[in-house]
């Protein structure tokens, strides 16, 4: 009898991630992952008791990929970087983006810790100096609504075919300037 092929947990998650990337998270099954690895299902069950555990790991990997795209921006303007990273993630991983944003799931629910991290990043932006945490939160929510909407359009190919990433970024920057300018004027009037 031939020895069973062994796979690391990371190799199994990567195979499941590739399935999710092209077919969606709902397409992950132990059998499909085994096929992707050229294996029986036994090595997968050594690392995961059920498909749900594997799906959780795929979501974790998806968020890691998203954070990595954000870290690669590093323009010196964190607010800008968040928007650009969202557009790039939606463009490079449209199926996963739709699974995270357009389907109800616990992984994409509001995360207070993540929101506080974004507020912390926004405080480093000189254009946002002098605004309170509540004002920053309002700006973040407004821009998140705009950015998610634009990213949904990117992931679903709803923008004109000749609309470039640079044009998307310019449009998002223009919207951010409008939102920030309005917030500053409102703060000055109080």
SEVEX-239427 format. One record per residue (C-alpha): residue in three letters; x, y, z. Coordinates in steps of 0.001 Angstrom, whole numbers, plus 500000, padded with zeros to 6 digits. Example, Ala and Ser with C-alpha at 12.3 -4.5 7.8 and 13.67 -1.06 7.14 Angstrom:
<recs>
{rest:ALA X:512300 Y:495500 Z:507800}
{rest:SER X:513670 Y:498940 Z:507140}
</recs>
This chain:
<recs>
{rest:UNK X:500000 Y:500000 Z:500000}
{rest:UNK X:501369 Y:503423 Z:498981}
{rest:UNK X:502072 Y:505873 Z:501799}
{rest:UNK X:499548 Y:508680 Z:502283}
{rest:UNK X:500625 Y:512042 Z:500972}
{rest:UNK X:501087 Y:514605 Z:503731}
{rest:UNK X:500163 Y:518231 Z:503334}
{rest:UNK X:500756 Y:521101 Z:505683}
{rest:UNK X:497851 Y:523094 Z:506997}
{rest:UNK X:499144 Y:526037 Z:504946}
{rest:UNK X:499147 Y:524009 Z:501714}
{rest:UNK X:495560 Y:522923 Z:502364}
{rest:UNK X:494431 Y:526495 Z:503138}
{rest:UNK X:496203 Y:527761 Z:500013}
{rest:UNK X:494409 Y:525181 Z:497862}
{rest:UNK X:491062 Y:526116 Z:499427}
{rest:UNK X:491883 Y:529811 Z:498957}
{rest:UNK X:492463 Y:529232 Z:495237}
{rest:UNK X:489073 Y:527552 Z:494982}
{rest:UNK X:487456 Y:530486 Z:496791}
{rest:UNK X:489360 Y:532991 Z:494650}
{rest:UNK X:487958 Y:531591 Z:491414}
{rest:UNK X:484676 Y:529936 Z:492415}
{rest:UNK X:483685 Y:531549 Z:495712}
{rest:UNK X:483862 Y:530551 Z:499356}
{rest:UNK X:480654 Y:528513 Z:499086}
{rest:UNK X:482431 Y:526239 Z:496593}
{rest:UNK X:484953 Y:524999 Z:499148}
{rest:UNK X:484451 Y:521342 Z:499976}
{rest:UNK X:486881 Y:518857 Z:501427}
{rest:UNK X:486581 Y:516797 Z:498252}
{rest:UNK X:487359 Y:519782 Z:495979}
{rest:UNK X:490382 Y:520718 Z:498071}
{rest:UNK X:491606 Y:517117 Z:497930}
{rest:UNK X:491204 Y:517141 Z:494152}
{rest:UNK X:493113 Y:520421 Z:493928}
{rest:UNK X:495938 Y:518840 Z:495936}
{rest:UNK X:495792 Y:515582 Z:493971}
{rest:UNK X:495047 Y:513688 Z:497151}
{rest:UNK X:492410 Y:511745 Z:498990}
{rest:UNK X:490370 Y:513534 Z:501635}
{rest:UNK X:492232 Y:511827 Z:504500}
{rest:UNK X:495168 Y:514292 Z:504747}
{rest:UNK X:492755 Y:517198 Z:504921}
{rest:UNK X:490832 Y:515663 Z:507809}
{rest:UNK X:494135 Y:515277 Z:509664}
{rest:UNK X:494284 Y:519097 Z:509826}
{rest:UNK X:490602 Y:520059 Z:509814}
{rest:UNK X:487673 Y:518335 Z:511512}
{rest:UNK X:485186 Y:519793 Z:509038}
{rest:UNK X:484912 Y:522063 Z:506022}
{rest:UNK X:483721 Y:524947 Z:508227}
{rest:UNK X:487095 Y:525104 Z:509969}
{rest:UNK X:488824 Y:525262 Z:506602}
{rest:UNK X:486478 Y:528017 Z:505415}
{rest:UNK X:487337 Y:530037 Z:508548}
{rest:UNK X:491020 Y:529741 Z:507650}
{rest:UNK X:490282 Y:530853 Z:504089}
{rest:UNK X:488543 Y:533957 Z:505441}
{rest:UNK X:491572 Y:534653 Z:507645}
{rest:UNK X:493857 Y:534313 Z:504635}
{rest:UNK X:491582 Y:536593 Z:502617}
{rest:UNK X:491820 Y:539301 Z:505279}
{rest:UNK X:495613 Y:538821 Z:505395}
{rest:UNK X:495787 Y:539318 Z:501623}
{rest:UNK X:493614 Y:542429 Z:501931}
{rest:UNK X:495835 Y:543840 Z:504705}
{rest:UNK X:498940 Y:543065 Z:502640}
{rest:UNK X:497539 Y:545051 Z:499708}
{rest:UNK X:496884 Y:547930 Z:502124}
{rest:UNK X:500435 Y:547751 Z:503531}
{rest:UNK X:501877 Y:547877 Z:499998}
{rest:UNK X:500262 Y:551275 Z:499330}
{rest:UNK X:502257 Y:553316 Z:501851}
{rest:UNK X:501800 Y:556664 Z:500067}
{rest:UNK X:502107 Y:558627 Z:503286}
{rest:UNK X:498375 Y:559325 Z:503149}
{rest:UNK X:496707 Y:556459 Z:505042}
{rest:UNK X:493172 Y:557518 Z:504164}
{rest:UNK X:494056 Y:557440 Z:500463}
{rest:UNK X:495806 Y:554083 Z:500912}
{rest:UNK X:492666 Y:552463 Z:502358}
{rest:UNK X:490644 Y:553423 Z:499281}
{rest:UNK X:493292 Y:552373 Z:496764}
{rest:UNK X:493755 Y:549038 Z:498535}
{rest:UNK X:490015 Y:548386 Z:498375}
{rest:UNK X:489892 Y:549054 Z:494647}
{rest:UNK X:492935 Y:546845 Z:494047}
{rest:UNK X:491547 Y:544009 Z:496152}
{rest:UNK X:488214 Y:544186 Z:494301}
{rest:UNK X:490036 Y:544209 Z:490979}
{rest:UNK X:492459 Y:541364 Z:491759}
{rest:UNK X:490046 Y:539193 Z:493779}
{rest:UNK X:486542 Y:540021 Z:492486}
{rest:UNK X:484938 Y:536721 Z:493519}
{rest:UNK X:486306 Y:536940 Z:497061}
{rest:UNK X:485399 Y:540616 Z:497263}
{rest:UNK X:481803 Y:539816 Z:496333}
{rest:UNK X:481721 Y:537011 Z:498907}
{rest:UNK X:482959 Y:539363 Z:501637}
{rest:UNK X:480952 Y:542433 Z:500790}
{rest:UNK X:477844 Y:541346 Z:498944}
{rest:UNK X:476900 Y:538247 Z:500917}
{rest:UNK X:475812 Y:538221 Z:504511}
{rest:UNK X:478543 Y:536664 Z:506597}
{rest:UNK X:479890 Y:537057 Z:510100}
{rest:UNK X:483445 Y:537696 Z:508920}
{rest:UNK X:482583 Y:540989 Z:507226}
{rest:UNK X:480473 Y:542470 Z:510016}
{rest:UNK X:481475 Y:545769 Z:511596}
{rest:UNK X:484685 Y:545302 Z:513524}
{rest:UNK X:485218 Y:547908 Z:516239}
{rest:UNK X:488918 Y:547100 Z:516572}
{rest:UNK X:489450 Y:547548 Z:512832}
{rest:UNK X:487512 Y:550828 Z:512886}
{rest:UNK X:489692 Y:552137 Z:515728}
{rest:UNK X:492760 Y:551118 Z:513717}
{rest:UNK X:491501 Y:553124 Z:510741}
{rest:UNK X:490804 Y:556120 Z:512997}
{rest:UNK X:494370 Y:555828 Z:514300}
{rest:UNK X:495670 Y:555781 Z:510718}
{rest:UNK X:493507 Y:558794 Z:509856}
{rest:UNK X:494997 Y:560774 Z:512768}
{rest:UNK X:498383 Y:560528 Z:511003}
{rest:UNK X:496942 Y:562353 Z:507977}
{rest:UNK X:497831 Y:566070 Z:508204}
{rest:UNK X:494655 Y:566957 Z:506270}
{rest:UNK X:492594 Y:565560 Z:509130}
{rest:UNK X:494332 Y:567453 Z:511965}
{rest:UNK X:491994 Y:569072 Z:514441}
{rest:UNK X:489012 Y:566827 Z:513773}
{rest:UNK X:487475 Y:564906 Z:516660}
{rest:UNK X:487160 Y:561132 Z:516754}
{rest:UNK X:483424 Y:561471 Z:516045}
{rest:UNK X:484149 Y:563619 Z:512996}
{rest:UNK X:486792 Y:561155 Z:511813}
{rest:UNK X:484333 Y:558297 Z:512281}
{rest:UNK X:481737 Y:560122 Z:510187}
{rest:UNK X:484312 Y:560787 Z:507449}
{rest:UNK X:485382 Y:557138 Z:507572}
{rest:UNK X:481809 Y:555925 Z:507228}
{rest:UNK X:481048 Y:558267 Z:504327}
{rest:UNK X:484210 Y:557302 Z:502493}
{rest:UNK X:483720 Y:553620 Z:503245}
{rest:UNK X:480269 Y:553809 Z:501660}
{rest:UNK X:481757 Y:555511 Z:498582}
{rest:UNK X:484779 Y:553198 Z:498412}
{rest:UNK X:482743 Y:550009 Z:498858}
{rest:UNK X:480328 Y:551206 Z:496184}
{rest:UNK X:483188 Y:551883 Z:493778}
{rest:UNK X:484808 Y:548553 Z:494649}
{rest:UNK X:481519 Y:546716 Z:494048}
{rest:UNK X:481406 Y:548358 Z:490628}
{rest:UNK X:484996 Y:547230 Z:489983}
{rest:UNK X:484362 Y:543643 Z:491140}
{rest:UNK X:481237 Y:543400 Z:488988}
{rest:UNK X:482749 Y:545174 Z:485976}
{rest:UNK X:480074 Y:547889 Z:486083}
{rest:UNK X:482365 Y:550791 Z:485198}
{rest:UNK X:483020 Y:551817 Z:481596}
{rest:UNK X:485642 Y:549551 Z:480018}
{rest:UNK X:488077 Y:552406 Z:479472}
{rest:UNK X:487766 Y:553679 Z:483073}
{rest:UNK X:491277 Y:553192 Z:484461}
{rest:UNK X:492409 Y:552515 Z:487989}
{rest:UNK X:494003 Y:555955 Z:487986}
{rest:UNK X:490643 Y:557540 Z:487141}
{rest:UNK X:488996 Y:555561 Z:489942}
{rest:UNK X:491636 Y:556756 Z:492384}
{rest:UNK X:491222 Y:560365 Z:491212}
{rest:UNK X:487447 Y:560128 Z:491625}
{rest:UNK X:487827 Y:558661 Z:495101}
{rest:UNK X:490385 Y:561333 Z:496048}
{rest:UNK X:488032 Y:564040 Z:494830}
{rest:UNK X:485179 Y:562600 Z:496906}
{rest:UNK X:487490 Y:562426 Z:499951}
{rest:UNK X:488507 Y:566067 Z:499488}
{rest:UNK X:484826 Y:567036 Z:499349}
{rest:UNK X:483950 Y:565034 Z:502470}
{rest:UNK X:486986 Y:566282 Z:504433}
{rest:UNK X:486470 Y:569894 Z:503329}
{rest:UNK X:482838 Y:569779 Z:504433}
{rest:UNK X:483789 Y:568217 Z:507788}
{rest:UNK X:486411 Y:570939 Z:508390}
{rest:UNK X:483973 Y:573724 Z:507548}
{rest:UNK X:481378 Y:572174 Z:509842}
{rest:UNK X:483953 Y:571883 Z:512659}
{rest:UNK X:484992 Y:575543 Z:512212}
{rest:UNK X:481375 Y:576686 Z:512474}
{rest:UNK X:480866 Y:574979 Z:515841}
</recs>
